[in-house]
Amino acid sequence: MKVSKLLGERYKERAYEIESQNLMTRGGYIKQVGNGIYSLLPPAKRIAAKIEKIIREEMDAIDGQEVLLPVAMPADLWKLSGRFESVGSELLRFRDRGGADMVLGMTHEEAAVHLAMNIAGTYQKYPFMIYQIQTKFRDEPRARGGLIRVREFTMKDAYSFHTSQADLEAYYARCHRAYECIFARAGLPEMVSVASDSGMMGGKVSHEFMFLTPIGEDTIVLCDACGYRANIEAADSVIHNETPAALEALREVETFDKTSIEDVATLLGVCPEQVCKAVVYQRNMDDRFVLVFCRGDVEVSETKLRNFLKAEIHPAADLSNANLCVGSIGPAGLSANADIYYDASLRDAGNLVCGANRDGFHRMGFTPARDLPNVAYISVAEAKPGGICPECGAMALRVERGIEVGNIFQLGKRYTETMGMTYDDESGQRVHPTMGCYGIGVGRLMASVCEAKHDAYGPIWPITVAPWQVQICALRTDDPAVRTAADALYAELQTAGVEVLFDDRAVSPGFMFSDADLLGAPIRIIISPKTMARGAYELTTRDKRIREDIAPDNALQSVLDLIAKLEMEISAQVPDRI
C-alpha cells in the first residue's frame, strides 16, 4: 500500500484524553458513526484481521469448530432461557414487520444451544466446542474510550458442550491457557486472569482477562503475597472484629445536624470502623425497599447484593414511604417498611455508633450479638485496599483498575435445561449437557494493545498485529535515485510477501515521520539523498531499539531477519498449549 492512496487522514491535534482513543482517531484508524458505534478504516481493519487470525488458530488448536450464528434472533429463543425478561435495556428488542418480537444478539448462548440441539443427540458426539467471530450489539449506557467500551462490536464467542462437570473443568483449563496464548501472541503477555462475577451469564465459576491500566473501568483486587486476583464484584471481603472486653450500655447521644459517617464519627471521637451505617436500595421490579447495615468503613457491593437477592436493584431515591429516619437509621428499635439485612462486617463487633431512628440523635454502645442476638449475616461488602486476603490471610490486598478484554464461564446446565437440550447417555437416558462459554472482544483487544504499546508520538504495534510490518519512508521523491531505489525495494518486499507501506508523498521529513509514528509499523526503512550518498538505507524499529545502516543489495534479507527476530521475541512470551 502507498500512503498517497491510503484512505484516512492523520493529524497532530489531541482529540481525547484516553490515549488509545486519541491515537487511533488521530492516526486514521477509526471514525465515530454514533455513540459507541465506529467504522474501522484500513489500518484498524488490518489489525482486527490479524487478531482474528490468532484467535482462530488458538480456537482450532483446542478442537473448536467455527460457525456463524445470526445477529438478529427471534425473541422466543431468549424467552425460553428466561433472559428476554431478565436482561435489562442493554438488550435491544424490536419487532419485525410481522409483529414478532426480535432481539439483536449481545451474546449467543441461546443461538448456540439452538444450533447444537438437534445435531448432538448422543453421548458419542461429546465433548465439542463451536465458536464464531461475529458482530454484537449491546445498548451500553456508558460508551467511552473509543473501542474500549462500545455498543456495536466484534466478538469471538465460543460454546462448549460436555457430558460431565469434570469434563467441562478440564476443557475450561485448556481454554484458559488458549486465552493466555492469544493475548501473548497479540503482544499483551501482561494480561491477568481474575476471578469474576458471572452476572447475567449464569454459572458459578468465571474468569475475566484484564489489562491493568489506570483508565480501566473495572476494579481488580490483588494480593502480592499469594497472587490472589479477583474482580472487586467477586472478591470476598474478609473482616475480623474483636469484641471489646467491656461492653458499653446502649445509650442515646445528641448529634445535632450531623448525619454523615465522617461527621458523626468526628463529633463522637470514634473512627468509621466503629460506626454501623445503613444503605438503602429498592428492587427494580416492585420498588420494595432493601436496607443493609454494615461497618462504616466498607462499601456495599451492588453486584453481590443483587446476586444474593436474585433481583435487580437501584439506590433508593425517595424514602418518604420507607418509615426511615434519613441520617439516623439504626438497627435497634427499627420499624421500617423494608427488607433488612446485616453484612458480615458487623460480626463480633461491639460498642458501635449507630442511628437512633430519630432526628438529631445517634446511639452508642451498639453490640450486634447482644442487641440483635438472632441476626443472620450475609456477605455483600466490597473488599478494600489493605484488607485481609481471602486466600492467604495476609493484610496485603491492593486495588488496581483494568480493562476486561476476555471472559470465560462455566455455565453448567442453565441454558440446556431451560431450552430443553438433551442427549442420550450411555444407558440411553435423556440428560442435559453441561456448557461453558468463552468470549474475547476484538476491538477492545486492539485498543488495549494500543494503550499498552505507545509513546508520545503514536502506537508501537507488535509485529504480530501491526497493520504493516514495514514502512518505507522515501525522503525527496523528486530525487530520481531515491525514487528508483524506493520503488525497487517496495516491489522486492511485496514479492517476498512482506506487508509493506510505502510513503511515496512529496512532503517534508517531519510530516512524513509524524505520520509514520501514528501508523506504527514496527520496522522503518528510510531512503534519502543522505543515505544514498553513503551507499545505504537506514533501518530502524518503531520502538527505537535498533537503528543501523544496511546495504541496499542486502535490504530484503535484513528486513526478513529483523521480522523473524521481532516475531521470536513475541513467541518467547507465549505459554505452551494444554
N, C-alpha and C positions, 0 to 999 in steps of 0.2 A: 504494500500500500504506500502511495505517495501522499505526503502531508498536504500537498496542494489540492488533492482530491478528497481528503478526509472530511467527512461530514461532521460539523460541530465547530464551535469556536472556543478559544481559551482566553482567559482574561486575568488580570492581576488583582482586581478589587476583591477583598474578602467579603464573602456573601453570608456566611453562617458561623456561629460560634463552635459548633461541633465539627472537628477537623475533617473527618471523613466526608461529611456532607459538604463542607466548604470546598475541599479539594476536588471531589467528584463533580460538583457543579461547575467550578472554575475550569476544570480540565476537560469539559465536554463529554462527560460520561453519562449523565442523567439529566432529564428535563422534567420538571413537575407539570403534571396534567391537571391534578386536583389535589385536594387534601389527602395525603398518604397514597397518592397514585402517581407513578413515574413511568416515563418512557426511557428505555435504555438506548443510548447511542452506540456506535460500533465498538469503541474501546470496552465499555461495560458488557456489551453482549458477548464479546470475545472472552472476557474473564469469566462470565457466567457459564459459557460453554465448556471452558476448561474445568471449572469446579464441578459441573455436572458429569463430565467425563471421569473425574476422580471418584465421584460418588458412585457412578455406575460400576466402575471396576471393583470397588470395595464391596458393593452390594452383591455383585455377581460372585465374588470370591467367597461369600458366605451363603451361597446357593440361592440367592434371590432371583426371582423371575419378574422381568419388567412388564407392567401392564399399563393401561391408560383408563382411568375412571372419569366419569363425566363431571364437569364443573356444576352444571345445573341438575338438580335431582328432585324427584317427587318428594313432597313432604311426608308421604306415607312411610318412607324408609325411616325418617327421623322420628316419626310418631311411634313406630314400633320400638325403637330404642328408648323412647321417653325424652329425647333431647330436644324435640321440636318445642316442647313446652318449658323444659328446664333451663335451656340455654337462653341467655338474655338477648339484648338488642344487637350484640355483636354478630349474631346470625342473621344474614339478610334473607328475609322472607318476601315472597311475591306470588302473584297469581298469573298463570298463563292465560292466553286468550280464551281458553275453555273454562276458566274459573277454578282450575285446580291449584291447590296450594303447592308452591315450589320453594326450594332454597338454593342459594349459592354455597357451594362447599367451602367451609373454612377448615375442615378436616374430613377424612373419608372412611371412618370406621364402618359406617352403615353400608356404604357402597362396596367396601371390601368384603364384608360378610355376605352381601347380596351376590357378589361375583362368585365367591367360593362355595356358596350354599349348595348348589346343585352339581358341583363338579368334584367334590371331595366327600363322597358318601361312605367311604370305608377307611378303616384304620391304616390300610396299606398305602394310602395317599399321603399320610402324615409322617413327619412334620413337613411344612412348606412355608415359604415366605414370598409374598408378592410386594412389589414396590412400584412407584411411579414418580415422575418429576412433572409437576402439574401446577397450573395457576390456581390460587386460592383467593377467597375474598373474606375478610373479617372486618366488620364495620367498627374498626378501632376508634374509640373516642379521643385518644391522645396520640395521634400520629405525630412523629417528631424524628429529627435526626436523619433526614433523607431516607436511605434504605434500612435504617436500623429499626424503625417502627412504622410500618405502612399498613394500608388497608388491603391493597391488592399485592400479591407476592407470589413468587415461585418457590415451591417447596418440594423436597423429596420426602414422601411419606411411605412407610413400609409397614406391613402387617404380617405377623407370623401366626401360624395355627399349629397347635400341639395336642397330644393325647394325654399329657400329664403336666403337673406343675413342675416337676423335676426337669422334664424336657424343655419347658419354657425357660427355666432358670439357666440351663446350660446354654441355650441359644442366646439368651439375654446377655450373657457374658461375652459371647462371640461378637454380638452386635456392638456392645460397649467398646470392645477392642477395635472393631472396624471403624467406629467413630473417631477413636484416637488416631488411627491411621489416616483417615480423611483429613482431619484438621492439621496433622503434621505435614502431610503431603501438600496441603494448601499454604503452608508456611506459618502455621499457628500452633506449634507444639506446646505452647504455654497454656492452651485451653485447659480448664479444670472441670472435672466432673463433680457435681454436688448432689446430695440427696434433696429431693424436692417434693412439693405437694402435688398430688395427681389432679386436683381440680376437677373440671367437668369431664376429663377423660375417663375417670374411674380407675379402679385398681388400687393396690396398697403399696406397691414398690415403683418408684420412678426416680430418674436422674436427669438433671439438666447439665448441659455442657456450656460453661460460662467463660467468656473472655473478660478478665478482670480489668476494669478501666474506670476512672472517676466519672465518666459520662454515662455509665451503665444505669439502667432503670431498676435492676434487681439488687437486693441487699443480700450479701453472702456472709455467712458466719463461718469462721475458720479457726482451728486450733493448731498453733505451731508446735505444740508439744507432742501431739499424736497424729496430726494430719487430718483430723475430722473436718469435713466440709459439708455444709447444707445451706439451702436457701433459707432465709430467715422465716419463711412461711412454714417450713418443715422442721427447723431446728428446735430441739427440746429446750425449754427454759428450766434450768436446774437452780433452785434457790434453797439454801439450808438456813432456817431460822433457829435461834437458840432461845427457848422460853426463859424469860427472866426468872431468877430465883425468888424474887419478891414481887408478887403481882399486886398492882395497884387496884383500888376500887374504881369502878366505872363511875365517872362524875362529869357533870356538865361544866364547861368554861365558856365565858363570853369571848367571842372572836370578832364582834362588831361587823364591819363590812368586808372582812377577809373571807374569800371563798376559794381561791386557787390553792393547790397543794403547796406551792412555794411560799405564798403569803401566810398561810395558816401555820406551816412548819416554822417559819421565821418568827412569827408572833409568839408561838408556844415554846420556842427554843429546842425544837427537835429537827431531825433530818428527814427527808422524804421517805426513807426506808421505814420510818416509824409512823407512817400515815397509812390508813386504809382508805383508798379512793374508790369512787363509783363511776362507772362508764355506762352510758345508756345508748342502746340501739333499738331499731324497730325491724321486725320481719317485713320483707317486701310484700309478701302475699296478703297479709291482713293488718299490717301496721301494729301488731301486738308488740308492746314494749319488752325489751330484754335488758336486764340490769346485771352488770358484772362488777363484783367487788374484787380488788386486787391491791397489792402493795403499791405505795405511792411512787416508787421509783421505776416501775415497769410499765410497759405499754401492752394493751390487749391486741392480739393479732386477729384482725377481722377474718382472715382466712381460716385460722384454727377454730374460731367461734362458729363460722359458717359451716365448717365440716362437722363440728360437734352437733349443731342444731339440725344439720341437713336441710338448711334453708338459706335463701339469700337474705342479707341484712343490709341496713344502712344506718349511719349515725342518726340518732333521734334529733329532729329539728324543733318540734313543738311538744313540750312536756306538759301542757295545760291539762291533759286528761290522764296523766300518769299518777297523780296523787303523790308527787315527789317534791321535796323542798330543794329546789335547784341551788347548788352552792353549799349544801349541808346535808347531803344524802348519807345516811348511816345505816348499818345493818341491824342495830339493836332497836327494838320497838318500831320497826318499819311496817307500814301497811300500804303497800304500793300496788297499783294496777299493772303488774309486770311479772314476767318470769325472772326469778332471781338465781344467780349462780355465783360461786366463790372460787376464785383462782387459787391454784396450789401455792402461789407465792405467799399466801397468808398462813399456811400450815405451820404450826408450832410457834407462831409469832405471839408476842404479848406486849401489854402496855402500849397499845397503839392509840393514835388520834384518829377519830372518825367523825362523820357528820352526826348531828343531834336531831336531824329532821325538823328543825325549826330555825328561822332566820336569826343570824347573829350569834349562834352558839354552835359549839362542837363538843364532843365527848373525849375525855382522856381515860386511859386505863383499860381500853378495849382489848380483851384477850379472847380470840375466837373459840378456843377449846372450852373455855369456861362459860362464856356468854352465849355461845351458839353451839352447844355440845353435839348436836346431831347433823352438823353441816357435812355435806359430801363435796369434795373438791374436784374441780376439773382443771385441765392444763391448757390455758388459752393465752398465756403471756408470751411475748417475744423474748428470745434470747438477747442478751445485751453485751456490749464490749466489756472485757474484764470479768465476765461471768464464768461459771463453772462449766467445763466441757462435759457433755453427756457421755462421751466415750471414755476418757481417761481420768476425769475428775479434777484436772488441773484448772486453776483460775487463769486461763490463758486465751479465752475467746477474743477474737478481734473481728471487725466488720469491714468488708470492702464492697464496692459496687461492681456490678458485672452486667454484660450483655448476654442474654440467653440466645445461643446460636443453634443448639440442637437439644432434643429431649428424647428419652426412651421410657416406656411404661410397660409394666406387667399388668395387663388389663384383666386377666382372669377370664371369667365366663360372662361378664356383664353383657356384652353385645350378643354373643351366641345364644344365651338363654332368652333374652328379651325378644330377639328376632327369630328364634326357633331354628337355629342351625344345629344339625345333629349329624352324626356318622355312626356306622355300625362298628362296635369294638370287636375284639377277638372272640367274644362269646355271643356275638350277634345282637347285643343290646344297643339301643339307640341312646347315645350320650352326646353332651355338648363339648365341643373342643375348647381349649384354653388359648387365649390370644395374648400377643404382645404387639406394641406399635412403636414406631421409631421415626422421628422427623428431624429434618435439617432445613433451615431457611437459606436458600441460595444467595439471595440478595443481602441478607443480614451477614452471612459469612464473608461476602465480598467487602461489605462496609467495615467489618471487623478487621479484616486483613489490612485495609487502608488505614484504619485507626491505629493499628499496631505498628505498621511499617510505613513511616513517612518522616520527612524532615520539614523544615520551614518552607521548602520550595515545591514540594509535591509528594506523591506516593512513591514508595520504593517497592515495587511489586516483586514478590518472589518469582523465580524463573518458571515455576510450575504453573502459575496462574496469570502471569503478565500478559497483557493484550498482545504485545510483540516482544520477542526475545531480544531483538537488536534494533537500534535506531542508528541510521546513518545521518550525520549532520554534515552537509556539504556547504562549507562557507565560501562565498564568492562563486556561485554557479555560473557567473558570467565569464569566469576564467575557463578557457577550453580544457586545460589539463585537469582541473578539478572536476569539471562536469564529466569528462570522459572516464576518469578514474571512478567516480561515484556511480555512474551508470553501470560500469562493468562489474563493480563489486556488488551492486544491488542485484544484477542478473545472476551473478555467481552464487550468491547466498540463496536466492529464490530457487535456483536449480537444485541446490543441495538440501532443500526442504527447511531452511531456516525461516522462521517467522520474522520478517524484516519490515521496518517502517523507514521510509526514505524521505527526509526533509529536503525537498528539491526547490524550495522557495528562495527568491532573491530578497532576503530580509537580513537585518543586522544580526551579528553573532549573539548579542544579548537577548534579542527577541526569540531567536531560534532555540537557545539553551533554556530559556524560561519555559517555552512550550514543551521542550524535551523533558524537563523536570516534571511537569504536570502529567505528561503521558507515561512517565515512569518505567520505560524499558530498562531492564536490569543491565544491559550491555549497550555501550555507545561507541560508535566509531566516528572520529572527526577527520574530515578530509578538507584541507585548506591550502592556500598558496604556501603558508609557512611549513606545513607538514610535508608538502610535495617537495619543497626546497631542500629538506633534509632527507628526502627519499623514504618517507614513512607515512603511515597513518597512525593516529593516536587512538589507542584502545583504552576505554575507561569503564568502570562499573558505576551504576547509579548511586551506590552507597559510598563511593569514593575510596573503597579499599584498594582498588587496582587502577593504576594509571601508567601506561607504558607505550612506547613506540613499537609498531610491528611492521615487518616488511610487507609491501603490497603483494609480492608473489606468494607470501605465506599467510595472507589475511584470512582466507577461508578456514584453514586449519587452526589458526589462533583462536578464531571465534568458536569453532566446534569444540576445541579443548576447554575454553572458558565456560561454554554452556554445560559441558559434561561436569566440570568442577562444581559449578553452582548447583546442578541437579544432585550431585553426590552429597553436597552439604545438606540439602533437604532430606535426602534418603537416609542419612545417618541419624536423623531425628525420628524416623518412622519405626514404631514398635513392630515386632513380629505378629502376624495374624494368629488367631486361635483357631 
